[in-house]
Amino acid sequence: MVYMPYNGLVSGKILNFQMFQISFYETEKGKRPAEEFLLSLNPKMRAKMTGLIGILGEKGNELRMPYSEYLGDGIFELRCIQGSDITRVLYFFYVGRTIILTGGFVKKQQKTPKSELRLAKLRMKDFLKRYGDNNEDI
């Protein structure tokens, strides 16, 4: 597992790893839901999720179960378990080997909540509407 201080993860907008660039989805008002979610996690879960984000940055679309799962319509989930806690961060791939983290949630049921999936799709749609095929402004 890649070690990266979890405070470093959320201090900047874009994270550069070996193979893929990871960025937080940002609303028009400047909020970053995935960043806010990561900051809300307990330190152990935050550190573990940060490590998994590092692995996602290295492996990208080659990362598979049990760490990543395709949910449909371009949305993936990064899967993290710490003790009895289960956490997910949703993301999608963008132009030029870029991954956009849209948000996260603590899993309390067997399937990913439809509301979380719907929200991730809305954020992806909003992102693509604002940035299109140009990732220089991210």
C-alpha positions in Angstrom: 0.0 0.0 0.0 1.2 3.5 -0.8 1.7 5.7 2.2 0.7 9.4 1.9 -0.1 11.7 4.8 -3.8 12.1 4.8 -3.5 15.8 5.5 -1.6 16.2 2.2 -4.5 14.6 0.3 -7.0 17.3 1.0 -4.7 20.3 1.1 -4.7 20.8 -2.7 -7.1 20.6 -5.5 -5.2 18.2 -7.7 -3.1 15.2 -6.6 -0.4 13.8 -8.9 0.5 10.2 -8.7 2.6 8.1 -11.0 0.1 7.3 -13.7 -3.1 9.2 -13.1 -4.0 12.7 -11.9 -6.7 12.8 -9.2 -8.9 15.8 -8.7 -11.8 16.6 -6.4 -15.1 17.6 -8.1 -15.8 21.2 -7.2 -19.3 22.8 -7.2 -19.8 26.2 -8.8 -19.7 27.6 -5.2 -16.3 26.1 -4.5 -17.3 23.1 -2.4 -15.5 19.8 -2.7 -17.8 17.1 -1.4 -15.3 14.3 -1.6 -12.7 16.4 0.2 -15.3 17.3 2.9 -16.2 13.6 3.2 -12.6 12.5 3.7 -12.0 15.2 6.3 -15.1 13.9 8.2 -13.7 10.4 8.5 -11.9 9.1 11.7 -8.1 9.2 11.3 -7.7 5.5 10.7 -10.3 5.3 8.0 -9.0 8.5 6.5 -5.5 7.2 6.3 -6.7 3.9 4.8 -8.9 5.6 2.2 -6.0 8.0 1.3 -3.8 5.0 0.7 -6.4 3.5 -1.6 -6.7 6.7 -3.5 -2.9 6.5 -3.9 -3.3 3.0 -5.3 -6.1 4.3 -7.6 -3.7 7.0 -8.8 -1.1 4.4 -9.7 -3.4 1.7 -11.2 -6.3 3.8 -12.6 -8.6 1.7 -14.7 -6.7 -1.4 -13.9 -7.8 -1.4 -10.3 -10.4 -4.1 -9.7 -12.3 -5.8 -6.9 -12.0 -5.8 -4.0 -10.8 -2.2 -4.1 -12.8 -0.7 -7.0 -16.1 -1.6 -8.7 -17.9 -0.2 -11.7 -21.4 0.9 -10.9 -22.6 1.9 -14.3 -22.9 5.0 -16.4 -19.3 5.9 -16.0 -19.3 5.9 -12.2 -17.0 3.7 -10.1 -16.7 3.2 -6.3 -13.5 3.0 -4.3 -14.1 0.5 -1.5 -12.6 0.7 1.9 -13.1 -1.4 5.1 -11.6 -0.5 8.4 -12.7 -2.8 11.2 -16.5 -3.0 10.9 -16.8 0.4 9.1 -17.3 0.4 5.3 -16.6 3.5 3.3 -17.0 4.3 -0.3 -15.7 7.2 -2.5 -17.4 7.6 -5.9 -15.4 8.7 -9.0 -15.2 8.8 -12.8 -12.5 9.0 -15.4 -11.9 12.1 -17.4 -9.7 13.2 -20.3 -5.9 12.8 -20.1 -5.7 10.1 -17.4 -7.6 12.1 -14.9 -9.8 10.8 -12.1 -12.5 13.0 -10.5 -13.6 12.1 -7.0 -17.3 13.2 -6.7 -18.1 12.3 -3.1 -18.3 9.6 -0.5 -20.5 7.9 2.1 -20.4 5.4 4.9 -22.0 2.2 3.8 -24.9 1.0 6.0 -26.7 -1.4 3.6 -25.8 -4.1 1.1 -26.2 -2.1 -2.1 -24.9 1.4 -2.9 -27.7 3.8 -2.2 -29.4 5.0 -5.3 -29.4 8.6 -4.0 -25.5 8.5 -3.8 -25.3 7.0 -7.3 -27.7 9.6 -8.7 -25.7 12.4 -7.0 -22.4 11.1 -8.5 -24.0 11.1 -12.0 -25.3 14.7 -11.5 -21.9 15.8 -10.4 -20.3 14.1 -13.4 -22.8 15.7 -15.7 -22.2 19.1 -14.2 -18.4 18.7 -14.4 -18.5 17.7 -18.1 -20.9 20.6 -18.9 -18.5 23.1 -17.3 -15.2 21.6 -18.5 -16.0 19.6 -21.6 -12.9 18.0 -23.1 -10.5 20.6 -21.7 -8.8 19.5 -18.5 -6.4 22.4 -18.3 -8.8 24.4 -16.0 -9.3 21.7 -13.4 
